[in-house]
Amino acid sequence: MRNLRFKEIVLAALRREPSLGGIRALPNAESGKGHRALHWLDESGLALSFWRQLEKFGETRRIAIDWQDALRARAAQNLKRTEEMKKEFRRLLRTFGECGVRAVAMKGFTLVPDFCEDAHLRHQVDFDFLVEPEALARAAVALCAAGYSARHLESIGETCFTTPLRHIPSHSDNVYEVQRHRQVDLHVGIWEESEWTSIMAPADCVKRSEVRSFEGEKSLELSLEDKFLLHVLHIYRHSLRSWARLSWILELCRFLDLHETEEAFWNRLVARAGDSRAMKSAFAFVLGLAERVFHRPLPGRMRAWMSEALRGPLEVWLDNFGCEWALSDWPGSLSNVLIASELIGDSGMQGTYWRSRIWPRNAQTSIGDVECADSSMRLKLQLARMGYVAQRALLHVRDLCRLPVEQRRWTHALEASGRRACHANYGYRRGIIWKH
């Protein structure tokens, strides 16, 4: 894994009991290794939180000037970006209100303060709203009135609305600068079904939403239980596609820190999540990563609820592959296909999942659906998409070449776990015999 030492330094700084002793060992920010390290910080979403942690403990001067400049510039740029997005968010709230649409804000700014202490620490890309299926058409009209458009409405999944594209995204873009065009994802549920797995998520989230005030505007938000449920499912859904931002997992960890001892909340959450094996597997995977990557203990109620899913092969994978998978560079690692049978109950769906990961479809490797101003922009967009797909293909082939090695590691890990279990069981039985 590239830049492993650097990644370990960042994780150590962000854990529950932070260790900042290694920050002097950061690579030169102007070197190739330093550029890759900064790029990983940006993609993982941890750059701003890492800088805030250094500020919090008064350690900013212990890192090189070039690192100070790079991280301070990111924080300043994201501050302007976030303020502009707040203005747009307030405008969208007003538009939905004027059109009589009950639209519930999800993710983004609604994660403050329970998942993120400050909106400026998040690198937000789009806006998400949840509506009842019967309100979907009216919500689309409202977004069109606000200057957004979509090619067609998805009655069961999410619909992506965008403003006209006037700049083709590229890898050289500064991701922290003020957005050139905007995107709103309109949802009719907190879980979009896939061909791989089916999860029975609550369907009454809009009815249980709560009214909040966002900087003077009336805002509908999910209940706290549904926010947590959505956050887990959002990470899980991206994980099935091979990659999830570490900052999303860190946000879960903040929630755990703030609410760890609130037994009544965890009981309500378990009631909302239900008793399906698929839901428990999703929680076991995501919270298992949070526990191992950022060293956050899990609430006893949650551990007991998902204990069936957390034991066995999934636990072995989390112990031997979890941190490595979470720390992988975009577009992620294929190693989580090794536990497809643990995450996906239906054997037919498991085969579909394997095939989709080994040979991804175009829908999984696209820049996104955007509206272009003219034909020349459409051509540039098509070229950009081709470059994006080529890059994804190159990285995917490299990961495919490593997969046989990962499979051998997986076999050895399972065998070692089985031997330990046999020894533990043998010792337990000897103890009983000796006692008698």
C-alpha positions as CSV (number, residue, x, y, z in Angstrom):
1,M,0.0,0.0,0.0
2,R,1.3,3.4,-1.0
3,N,2.1,6.0,1.7
4,L,1.2,3.6,4.5
5,R,3.4,5.3,7.1
6,F,1.8,8.7,6.3
7,K,-1.7,7.2,6.5
8,E,-0.9,5.7,9.9
9,I,0.3,9.1,11.2
10,V,-3.0,10.7,10.1
11,L,-5.1,8.0,11.6
12,A,-3.2,8.2,14.9
13,A,-3.9,11.9,15.1
14,L,-7.7,11.4,14.6
15,R,-8.3,8.5,16.9
16,R,-10.2,8.7,20.2
17,E,-6.9,9.0,22.1
18,P,-4.9,11.0,19.5
19,S,-1.1,10.5,19.1
20,L,0.6,13.3,17.3
21,G,4.2,12.1,17.8
22,G,4.7,11.1,14.2
23,I,3.7,14.3,12.5
24,R,7.3,15.5,12.1
25,A,7.8,12.5,9.7
26,L,5.4,13.9,7.0
27,P,7.0,13.7,3.6
28,N,8.1,16.9,1.8
29,A,4.8,18.3,0.5
30,E,6.5,19.4,-2.7
31,S,7.9,15.9,-3.5
32,G,6.1,13.2,-5.4
33,K,5.4,11.3,-2.3
34,G,4.1,14.5,-0.6
35,H,1.8,15.2,-3.5
36,R,0.4,11.7,-3.3
37,A,-0.1,12.1,0.4
38,L,-2.0,15.3,0.0
39,H,-4.1,13.8,-2.8
40,W,-5.1,10.9,-0.5
41,L,-6.0,13.4,2.3
42,D,-8.3,15.2,-0.2
43,E,-9.9,12.0,-1.5
44,S,-10.4,10.5,1.9
45,G,-12.0,13.7,3.2
46,L,-9.6,13.9,6.1
47,A,-7.5,16.9,5.2
48,L,-9.6,19.5,7.0
49,S,-10.1,17.3,10.1
50,F,-6.4,16.6,10.3
51,W,-5.6,20.3,10.2
52,R,-8.3,21.1,12.8
53,Q,-6.8,18.4,15.1
54,L,-3.3,20.0,14.8
55,E,-4.9,23.4,15.6
56,K,-6.8,22.0,18.5
57,F,-3.7,20.6,20.2
58,G,-1.4,23.5,19.2
59,E,0.8,21.3,17.0
60,T,0.6,23.2,13.6
61,R,4.1,24.5,14.0
62,R,5.6,21.1,14.4
63,I,5.0,20.3,10.7
64,A,6.9,21.8,7.9
65,I,6.0,25.2,6.5
66,D,4.9,23.7,3.1
67,W,2.5,21.4,4.9
68,Q,1.2,24.3,7.0
69,D,0.6,26.4,3.9
70,A,-1.1,23.5,2.0
71,L,-3.5,22.6,4.8
72,R,-4.2,26.2,5.8
73,A,-5.1,27.0,2.2
74,R,-7.5,24.1,2.0
75,A,-9.2,25.2,5.1
76,A,-9.6,28.8,3.9
77,Q,-10.8,27.8,0.4
78,N,-13.3,25.3,1.9
79,L,-14.7,28.0,4.2
80,K,-15.7,30.1,1.1
81,R,-17.0,27.0,-0.7
82,T,-19.1,26.0,2.3
83,E,-20.6,29.5,2.7
84,E,-21.6,29.6,-0.9
85,M,-23.2,26.2,-0.6
86,K,-25.1,27.4,2.5
87,K,-26.6,30.2,0.4
88,E,-27.7,27.7,-2.2
89,F,-29.1,25.4,0.5
90,R,-31.2,28.2,1.9
91,R,-32.4,29.1,-1.6
92,L,-33.5,25.4,-2.1
93,L,-35.3,25.3,1.2
94,R,-37.2,28.5,0.3
95,T,-38.1,27.1,-3.2
96,F,-39.4,23.8,-1.8
97,G,-41.5,25.8,0.8
98,E,-42.9,28.1,-1.8
99,C,-43.9,25.2,-4.0
100,G,-45.5,23.4,-1.0
101,V,-43.1,20.4,-1.2
102,R,-42.3,18.6,2.0
103,A,-38.6,17.9,1.2
104,V,-36.5,16.5,4.0
105,A,-32.8,17.5,3.9
106,M,-30.3,14.6,4.3
107,K,-26.6,14.3,4.9
108,G,-24.7,17.5,4.3
109,F,-25.4,20.4,6.7
110,T,-27.8,18.2,8.7
111,L,-24.8,16.2,10.1
112,V,-23.8,19.2,12.2
113,P,-23.3,18.9,15.2
114,D,-23.8,15.2,15.9
115,F,-21.6,13.8,13.2
116,C,-19.4,16.8,12.4
117,E,-18.6,19.7,14.8
118,D,-18.4,22.3,12.0
119,A,-19.8,22.3,8.4
120,H,-16.5,23.9,7.2
121,L,-14.7,20.6,8.1
122,R,-16.8,18.7,5.5
123,H,-16.0,18.7,1.8
124,Q,-19.6,18.7,0.5
125,V,-20.3,18.0,-3.2
126,D,-24.1,18.0,-3.6
127,F,-27.4,18.4,-1.8
128,D,-29.7,15.5,-0.9
129,F,-33.4,15.6,-0.2
130,L,-36.0,13.0,0.6
131,V,-39.6,13.2,-0.5
132,E,-42.7,11.0,-0.5
133,P,-43.1,9.1,-3.8
134,E,-46.3,11.0,-4.5
135,A,-44.5,14.3,-4.1
136,L,-41.7,13.4,-6.5
137,A,-43.2,15.2,-9.5
138,R,-43.9,18.4,-7.5
139,A,-40.3,18.4,-6.1
140,A,-39.0,18.0,-9.7
141,V,-41.0,21.1,-10.7
142,A,-39.6,23.0,-7.8
143,L,-36.0,22.1,-8.7
144,C,-36.6,23.1,-12.3
145,A,-37.9,26.5,-11.1
146,A,-34.6,26.8,-9.2
147,G,-32.5,26.2,-12.3
148,Y,-31.9,22.5,-12.1
149,S,-32.8,19.8,-14.6
150,A,-32.7,16.0,-14.9
151,R,-33.0,13.7,-17.9
152,H,-35.7,11.6,-16.3
153,L,-37.3,10.9,-12.9
154,E,-36.5,7.7,-11.0
155,S,-39.6,6.5,-9.2
156,I,-37.8,4.1,-6.9
157,G,-34.1,5.2,-6.9
158,E,-32.4,8.6,-6.7
159,T,-32.8,11.3,-9.4
160,C,-29.8,13.5,-10.1
161,F,-30.6,17.2,-10.9
162,T,-27.8,19.5,-12.1
163,T,-27.3,23.1,-13.2
164,P,-25.9,23.6,-16.7
165,L,-22.3,22.5,-17.0
166,R,-19.9,25.3,-18.0
167,H,-16.7,23.6,-16.9
168,I,-15.5,20.0,-17.5
169,P,-14.2,18.4,-14.3
170,S,-10.6,17.2,-14.4
171,H,-8.1,15.8,-12.1
172,S,-6.3,19.1,-11.9
173,D,-9.3,20.9,-10.4
174,N,-9.0,22.4,-7.0
175,V,-11.7,20.4,-5.1
176,Y,-12.0,23.1,-2.4
177,E,-12.8,26.0,-4.6
178,V,-16.3,27.4,-5.0
179,Q,-18.4,25.1,-7.2
180,R,-18.9,25.9,-10.8
181,H,-22.1,23.9,-11.1
182,R,-24.3,22.3,-8.6
183,Q,-26.1,19.0,-8.1
184,V,-29.2,17.9,-6.1
185,D,-30.0,14.3,-5.5
186,L,-33.7,13.7,-5.0
187,H,-34.6,10.5,-3.1
188,V,-37.8,8.6,-2.3
189,G,-36.1,6.3,0.3
190,I,-33.0,6.2,2.5
191,W,-31.9,3.0,0.7
192,E,-31.9,2.5,-3.0
193,E,-32.3,-1.2,-3.9
194,S,-29.5,-2.8,-5.9
195,E,-29.2,-6.0,-7.9
196,W,-26.8,-7.3,-5.2
197,T,-28.7,-7.0,-2.0
198,S,-32.0,-6.1,-0.5
199,I,-32.4,-4.2,2.7
200,M,-35.7,-3.4,4.3
201,A,-35.2,0.2,5.4
202,P,-37.9,2.2,7.2
203,A,-40.3,3.8,4.7
204,D,-41.8,6.4,7.0
205,C,-38.7,8.7,7.4
206,V,-40.5,11.7,5.9
207,K,-43.4,11.4,8.4
208,R,-40.9,11.2,11.3
209,S,-38.8,14.1,10.2
210,E,-38.2,17.1,12.5
211,V,-38.4,20.8,11.9
212,R,-35.1,22.7,12.4
213,S,-33.9,26.2,11.7
214,F,-31.0,26.5,9.3
215,E,-29.6,30.1,9.5
216,G,-33.0,31.6,9.5
217,E,-34.7,29.2,7.1
218,K,-37.1,26.4,8.1
219,S,-35.5,23.0,7.4
220,L,-37.0,19.5,7.7
221,E,-34.4,16.9,8.8
222,L,-34.4,13.2,9.5
223,S,-34.8,12.1,13.1
224,L,-31.6,11.4,14.9
225,E,-32.1,7.6,14.6
226,D,-32.8,7.9,10.9
227,K,-29.7,10.1,10.4
228,F,-27.5,7.4,11.9
229,L,-29.3,4.7,10.0
230,L,-28.9,6.6,6.7
231,H,-25.2,7.3,7.4
232,V,-24.4,3.6,7.9
233,L,-26.4,2.6,4.8
234,H,-24.7,5.3,2.8
235,I,-21.2,4.1,3.7
236,Y,-22.3,0.5,3.2
237,R,-23.7,1.2,-0.3
238,H,-20.5,2.9,-1.4
239,S,-18.5,0.1,0.2
240,L,-20.2,-2.5,-2.0
241,R,-19.0,-0.5,-5.0
242,S,-15.4,-0.9,-3.6
243,W,-14.7,2.4,-1.8
244,A,-16.0,4.7,0.9
245,R,-14.6,8.0,2.2
246,L,-12.8,7.7,5.5
247,S,-14.2,11.0,6.6
248,W,-17.7,9.4,6.6
249,I,-16.5,6.7,9.0
250,L,-14.8,9.4,11.1
251,E,-18.2,11.2,11.3
252,L,-19.8,8.0,12.7
253,C,-17.0,7.9,15.3
254,R,-17.9,11.4,16.4
255,F,-21.5,10.4,16.9
256,L,-20.3,7.4,18.9
257,D,-18.2,9.6,21.1
258,L,-21.2,12.0,21.8
259,H,-23.9,9.4,22.3
260,E,-22.1,6.2,23.4
261,T,-23.8,5.9,26.8
262,E,-27.4,6.9,25.6
263,E,-29.0,3.5,26.0
264,A,-32.5,4.8,25.1
265,F,-31.2,6.1,21.7
266,W,-29.5,2.8,20.8
267,N,-32.7,0.9,21.7
268,R,-34.7,3.2,19.4
269,L,-32.1,2.8,16.6
270,V,-32.3,-1.0,16.9
271,A,-36.1,-0.8,16.7
272,R,-35.8,1.3,13.5
273,A,-33.2,-1.0,11.9
274,G,-35.2,-4.1,12.4
275,D,-34.0,-7.7,12.7
276,S,-33.0,-8.7,9.2
277,R,-29.6,-10.4,8.6
278,A,-28.9,-8.0,5.7
279,M,-29.3,-4.9,7.9
280,K,-27.2,-6.4,10.7
281,S,-24.5,-7.3,8.2
282,A,-24.4,-3.7,6.9
283,F,-24.0,-2.4,10.5
284,A,-21.5,-5.0,11.4
285,F,-19.3,-4.1,8.4
286,V,-19.5,-0.4,8.8
287,L,-19.2,-0.2,12.6
288,G,-16.5,-2.9,12.5
289,L,-14.5,-0.6,10.3
290,A,-15.0,2.3,12.7
291,E,-13.9,0.2,15.6
292,R,-10.7,-1.0,13.9
293,V,-9.7,2.1,11.9
294,F,-10.3,4.8,14.5
295,H,-10.3,2.7,17.7
296,R,-13.8,3.7,18.7
297,P,-15.6,1.2,21.1
298,L,-19.1,0.2,20.1
299,P,-22.1,0.6,22.3
300,G,-23.0,-2.6,24.1
301,R,-26.5,-2.6,22.8
302,M,-25.3,-2.4,19.2
303,R,-22.7,-5.1,19.6
304,A,-25.3,-7.4,21.1
305,W,-27.8,-6.7,18.3
306,M,-25.4,-7.4,15.5
307,S,-23.4,-10.1,17.2
308,E,-24.6,-12.9,14.9
309,A,-23.4,-11.0,11.8
310,L,-20.1,-9.8,13.4
311,R,-18.7,-13.2,14.2
312,G,-17.2,-15.7,11.9
313,P,-15.7,-14.8,8.4
314,L,-16.8,-11.2,8.6
315,E,-14.9,-10.7,11.8
316,V,-11.8,-12.5,10.4
317,W,-11.9,-10.2,7.3
318,L,-12.3,-7.0,9.5
319,D,-9.3,-8.1,11.6
320,N,-7.1,-9.0,8.7
321,F,-8.2,-6.8,5.8
322,G,-10.5,-4.1,7.2
323,C,-8.0,-1.3,7.9
324,E,-6.0,-2.0,4.7
325,W,-9.3,-1.9,2.7
326,A,-10.4,1.4,4.3
327,L,-7.0,3.0,3.7
328,S,-6.8,2.1,0.1
329,D,-6.5,4.8,-2.5
330,W,-9.4,5.7,-4.7
331,P,-11.1,3.8,-6.4
332,G,-10.6,1.3,-3.6
333,S,-9.8,-2.4,-3.2
334,L,-11.4,-5.5,-4.5
335,S,-10.7,-7.4,-1.2
336,N,-14.2,-7.0,0.1
337,V,-15.5,-9.3,-2.6
338,L,-14.0,-12.1,-0.5
339,I,-16.8,-11.7,2.0
340,A,-19.6,-11.4,-0.5
341,S,-21.3,-14.5,1.0
342,E,-21.4,-12.8,4.4
343,L,-22.9,-9.6,3.1
344,I,-25.2,-10.9,0.3
345,G,-27.5,-13.8,1.4
346,D,-28.7,-14.9,-2.0
347,S,-26.2,-17.1,-3.9
348,G,-27.4,-15.8,-7.3
349,M,-26.9,-12.2,-6.2
350,Q,-23.5,-13.1,-4.9
351,G,-22.5,-14.2,-8.5
352,T,-24.0,-11.0,-9.9
353,Y,-22.0,-9.0,-7.4
354,W,-18.7,-10.8,-8.2
355,R,-19.2,-10.3,-11.9
356,S,-20.1,-6.6,-11.5
357,R,-16.9,-6.0,-9.4
358,I,-14.6,-8.0,-11.7
359,W,-16.1,-6.5,-14.8
360,P,-17.7,-3.1,-13.9
361,R,-20.4,-1.7,-16.1
362,N,-20.1,1.8,-17.6
363,A,-22.7,3.0,-15.1
364,Q,-20.2,2.4,-12.3
365,T,-17.4,4.2,-14.0
366,S,-18.9,7.4,-15.2
367,I,-18.2,11.1,-14.3
368,G,-21.9,11.7,-13.9
369,D,-24.9,13.0,-15.8
370,V,-24.6,16.7,-16.4
371,E,-26.2,19.2,-18.8
372,C,-23.9,20.9,-21.3
373,A,-24.3,24.3,-22.7
374,D,-23.4,23.4,-26.3
375,S,-22.1,20.7,-28.6
376,S,-18.4,21.6,-28.0
377,M,-18.9,21.2,-24.3
378,R,-20.6,17.8,-24.9
379,L,-17.6,16.7,-26.9
380,K,-15.2,17.8,-24.1
381,L,-17.3,16.0,-21.6
382,Q,-17.3,12.8,-23.6
383,L,-13.5,13.0,-23.9
384,A,-13.2,13.6,-20.1
385,R,-15.5,10.6,-19.5
386,M,-13.3,8.5,-21.7
387,G,-10.2,9.6,-19.8
388,Y,-11.9,8.9,-16.5
389,V,-12.9,5.4,-17.6
390,A,-9.4,4.7,-18.9
391,Q,-7.9,5.7,-15.5
392,R,-10.5,3.5,-13.7
393,A,-9.7,0.6,-16.0
394,L,-6.0,0.9,-15.4
395,L,-6.4,0.9,-11.6
396,H,-8.9,-1.9,-11.8
397,V,-6.6,-4.1,-13.8
398,R,-3.9,-3.5,-11.2
399,D,-6.2,-4.5,-8.4
400,L,-7.4,-7.6,-10.4
401,C,-3.7,-8.7,-10.6
402,R,-3.5,-8.5,-6.8
403,L,-6.7,-10.5,-6.2
404,P,-5.2,-14.0,-6.3
405,V,-2.7,-12.9,-3.6
406,E,-5.5,-11.5,-1.5
407,Q,-7.5,-14.8,-1.9
408,R,-4.5,-16.8,-0.6
409,R,-4.2,-14.4,2.3
410,W,-7.9,-14.8,3.0
411,T,-7.6,-18.6,2.9
412,H,-4.7,-18.5,5.4
413,A,-6.6,-16.1,7.7
414,L,-9.7,-18.3,7.8
415,E,-7.5,-21.4,8.5
416,A,-5.7,-19.6,11.3
417,S,-9.0,-18.5,12.7
418,G,-10.3,-22.0,12.6
419,R,-7.2,-23.3,14.4
420,R,-7.6,-20.7,17.1
421,A,-11.2,-21.6,17.6
422,C,-10.4,-25.3,17.9
423,H,-7.7,-24.6,20.5
424,A,-10.0,-22.3,22.4
425,N,-12.8,-24.9,22.4
426,Y,-10.3,-27.6,23.4
427,G,-9.1,-25.5,26.3
428,Y,-12.6,-24.8,27.3
429,R,-13.5,-28.5,27.3
430,R,-10.3,-29.5,29.2
431,G,-11.3,-26.9,31.8
432,I,-14.7,-28.5,32.2
433,I,-13.2,-32.0,32.5
434,W,-10.6,-30.9,35.0
435,K,-13.2,-29.0,37.0
436,H,-15.4,-32.1,37.2
